[in-house]
């Protein structure tokens, strides 16, 4: 059973720099075709100071942290037992190339279903830019299969 006393646990904030190449790669990988995500002149003509991050890019930022699977480590969960359950995003600002984004992650909930055969870890990640503006919040539900 997952340790419910970890609800409320806050990880050390992680700051990552958003690179143009990352944005272009992510846009291409997700099938984005809008030139605003690939061409700086097009982005500026559309009113952006630099290349904007495509939708859902903020999720990938946590994978750039020194410990991308810190939640699994905290709960001592083998990645082979994990399923991606759900992901929700809310945006309150735009992320751009060359931004420095600080990610603050915390465990919001831990619960089980099917008599403990499935356990769920709900994690929130707040993304704040170098101007101390919150630009987004993601909620991730990780499913742990037991037995």
HELIX and SHEET records of a PDB file:
HELIX    1   1 UNK A    4  UNK A    6  5                                   3    
HELIX    2   2 UNK A   20  UNK A   29  1                                  10    
HELIX    3   3 UNK A   35  UNK A   37  5                                   3    
HELIX    4   4 UNK A   40  UNK A   45  1                                   6    
HELIX    5   5 UNK A   57  UNK A   61  1                                   5    
HELIX    6   6 UNK A   62  UNK A   64  5                                   3    
HELIX    7   7 UNK A   70  UNK A   75  1                                   6    
HELIX    8   8 UNK A   79  UNK A   81  5                                   3    
HELIX    9   9 UNK A  114  UNK A  116  5                                   3    
SHEET    1   A 5 UNK A  14  UNK A  17  0                                        
SHEET    2   A 5 UNK A 100  UNK A 113 -1                                        
SHEET    3   A 5 UNK A 118  UNK A 128 -1                                        
SHEET    4   A 5 UNK A 134  UNK A 145 -1                                        
SHEET    5   A 5 UNK A  82  UNK A  91 -1                                        
END                                                                             
